[in-house]
């Protein structure tokens, strides 16, 4: 869920309590069960809130069963309370039993609900995650995803960044969710790229990826060496294009710690470097920023990149206040 649309924790807790109360009144219908499942599959905080609400409900049910004299801080059965207090050690044993029952419920619900697993990389970091059935995901710099099971189907939700899904030898299908689109793939290798300010992109290297959205106009079937680009919230604004020979290798140069440039402007190259490094590169001359550059550069060496382009374009490099400035030589 986009940050600006995130529910507050208070709203989530309130909705979880309402679901538990509804379940207490009567068994859920098929429609209600589906609605609950959809709600739990949204914001991951909802599952934790639901577990807590069920645990609280369980304790309240146990309290009613123990009679009107039940007090968690001074627990004793109703008949004993009317005559004499129980020994302190026995009170703690009984209260501990109630606590253990609640904890058992929480553990059982947690196992049943199959909490998603989150993976993330910091700026400049890359991470490869085996999925256990011949498929792997590789996270590029500053990337965040969640992986969970939905009706036996592995689902990867891309929250930000760039991720490579390699599944040409996978034994089970994979679903990817990104910006309202659902991608279904079996034995395919493809990249999902979701960067701030840019259109979301899907680049298929091998196999086939089927894209589905909220309307038929958003559907597409992607073959190898194709790119699908779209912007969230604009169903008609998507574009399908073919990748040039060697383009996929350049797009995946980051796996080797490289940035492959072929005709990008210096301004665009600087924006790419900003994804990998906290040291900003500033092109002081607008005309210089429009110059095109081609080459293979290390992602972790913005200073080396700056010196290389300065030599080519007769510029100078200086470091000041934690940044690298490239300007025309005087």
N, C-alpha and C positions, 0 to 999 in steps of 0.2 A: 504494500500500500504506500503511495507517495507520502512523503513526510507531511505535506500540508493537509492531508486527509486523514492522518492517523487519529484514532480514537484516544480519548484520555483513559488512563487506567481506571478512573472512577466509573466511566461509562461501561468499560469492559466488565468490571466486577459486577455492576448492576445487571447487565444482560446475562452474565453467567448465573447469577442468583435467580433470575426469572426463569431460565431454562431448568434449573434444578427444581424450582417450585412447581413448574409445569409437569416435570417427570414424577414428582411426588403425588400430584393429584390423580394422574392416570397414565397408563402406558402411552408413549408417543405413537402417533399414527405414522404411516409410511412417509407421508409428505413432511410431517414434523421432523422425523428422523433425518430425512434428506436435508432439511433446512438447518438442523443442528450440525450435521456433518459439514455443510458449506460454511457455516459460521466458524467452526473450529479450524477449517482449512485456511482462513484468512490470516489476520494478524497473529503471530505466534504467541503473543501474550494471552490470547483467549484460552488456550489450552491450560495454562497454569492457573488462570482465574477459575476455570471450570473445575479443575481438580480441587482447588481450595474450597470452592462453594460446596462440592460434594462432601468433602471432609467435614465442613461445618454442619452440613445437614445431617450427616451420620452421627455426629456428637449430640445434636439436638434430639434426634430420634432415640438415642440411648438414654438421654436424660429423661425424656417422657416415660420411657419404659421403667425407669428406676423409681418413679414415684414423685410426689410433690415436694418431698424433703430433700431431693437431690441438690447438692452444692459441690461443684468441682473442688472448692478449697477446703471443704470439710465433708467429704463423701462418706455416707453410711446408708444402709437400707432403711426404708421407712419404719419397719417394725423395730429395729434397733434404736433408731433415733428417738422413738417415743419412750424408751426405757433408759438406755445408758449409751454414752459415746463409745465408739470403737477405738481400740488402741491406735496410736499414731502410725505404727508400722503397718497395720492392716489397712488403714485409710490410704496410705501411699501405695500399697500393693494394688488396691482396687482402682485408684486413680491412674496408676501406671498402666493397668490393663486397658482402661478406656483410651489412654493415649496411644497404646500399642495398636489398638483396633483402628484408630484414625490413621496412624502411620501406614498400616497395612493397606488400608483403602487407597491412600495416596499413591503408594508404590504400584498397586494393582492397576489403578486408573492410568498412571503414567505409562505403564507397559502396554496397556490397551490402546491408548491414543497415539502411540508412535510419534513422539516428538521429533520435529525436523532437526537436522544437523546443519549448522552454519559453518561456512568456510570463508576466510577473508585473507587478503594480502595487503601489506602496507605499501606505500609509495616506493617503487624501485624493487619490490619483491616479486618473485614468481613461485607458484606452488602447484605440484602435480598430485592429484588425488585418485587412486585406483578405486573403482566402484565394485570390484569383486566378481564380475561376470564377463571380463574381457573388455569392458569399457573403462575409460578414464576421463577425468576433466582436468584441465590445466588452467589455472587462474593467472592472468597477467597482472601488472601493477595496479594497485588501488582498486581491487575487485572484491565484490561480496556476493555470495550466493547462498541459497538454502537447498538442501536435498531432503526429500521425504517420500514416503510411500503413500499412494492414493489408490485404493482398490487393487493392490498388487502391482501397480505401475510405478516405476521410479520417475519422480518428477524433480526437475531442477528449476528453481526460480532464480533468475538473474536480477539482482537488485541494482547493481552498478558495475561498471568496468567492462572487462573483456575476458571471455572464457572460451577455450577450445574443448569441444566434446568429441572424443575419439571413440567410435563404436563400430568400426567395420567388422570386428570379431565378437561383438556383444551377443549374448544369448537371449537377452530380453529387450523389449522396446524401451525407449527413453522419451519422456515428454519434457519440454522446456517451456517455461512461462516467462514472458518478458513484455512489459508495457501493454497488457491486455491481449496479446497474441499467444496462441498455444502451438508449439511446434512438436510434431510427432515424427520420430525417426527410428528406423531399424537398420542397423549395420550401415551407419553413415558417419562421416567426419565433417564437422562444420564449426564455425566460429559465430558467437553471439557477442555483439559489441554495443554497449549502452553507455554513452558518454554524455555528460552535461553539455547542453547547447547544440548537440548534433543529432541527426536522425539515427534511430536505432537500426543496426545493420545485421543481417544474417548472411554469411558467406559459406557456401557449400563446397567442400573439397572433393568428397566422394559420397556416393550413395544418393538417397533422395530424402528430402525433408518436406513434410506437408505443413503448411501454415494455415491456421484458422483463427478468425477473430469474432467479434460480436455480430458481424453482418456478412452475407455472402460476398460482398465487394472486397472484403479483406482476405479472402481465401486465395491460396496459391500453392502450387506444387513446384518445388525447387529441385533441379537436377544438379549434377556436378558442375563446378566452375561457373556458378551463378551467384549474384548478389541481390538480396531483397532489402530495400531500405524503406523505412516508414517513420512517421511521427505520431506519437500517441495522441488520441483524440481526434484524428483526422482520417476517417475510414478510407476516403478516396485517394489520399495523398501517399501512395506507395509506388515504388518503382522497382522493376525487375530488369537486371542487366547482366551481360556476360562478362566474365573476368578475362582479361587479356592473358596471353601466354606468359607464364612466370609470375603473374600477379599474386597468386595465392602464396607462393614462396616468399614474396616480399612482405605480404600481409602478416606472415607468421615468423618473420625474422626475429621478433621479440623472444621466441623460444631459445634463441642462441645469444640473447643479450644484446641484440642489434636493432638499429632503426634503419630501414631501407628506404631511401628517398629517391624518387625518380621524377623530377620536374616540379616538386612542391616549392612554393615560395619560402623564403627565409622566415617570414612571419608564420607560415603554417608549420615549418619545422620547429620553430621555437615553441609553439603550442603543443606539439608532440612531446618535446623534451620536458615540458612542464608536468606531464603525466608521470614521469619517472624520477624527477629530481626536485627537491625543495629549493635548489639554487636557481633563481630565475635568470633567464637570458633576455637582455633588453637590446633591441635593434634601434639605435638612436636615430637613424636616418630613414624616413618613410620610403624613399626610393630604393634604398638598400634592402628593406624588408620585402620589396616586391620582386627581388631577384630570385631566379630559380636555381635549385641546387639538386645534384644527383650524387649519390654515394652511399656507402655502408658505414654507419657510425655506432659506437658503443653507447648503450643507454645510460651507463653509469659515469660517463665522462663528458659533461656539458662544456667544461673548459676546453678539452681537446677538440670538440666539435667547433666551438667558437673560434679557436685559433686557426683551424683548418679553413673555415669559410673566410676568415679575415685575410688569410694569405691569398686566396683565390680572387677576392673582390677588392684587394688593395685597401683593406680597412685595418683598424687597430682594436686591440682588446684591452680592457682594463677591468679590474675588480674593485668594487666599492660598495660598502654597506651591505655585504652579503649577497651581492648580485654581480652578474657578468654583463658588461656593457660592450657592445660592438658598434663602432662608429667609423665614419669615413676618415681616412688618414688626412692630416692637414699638411 
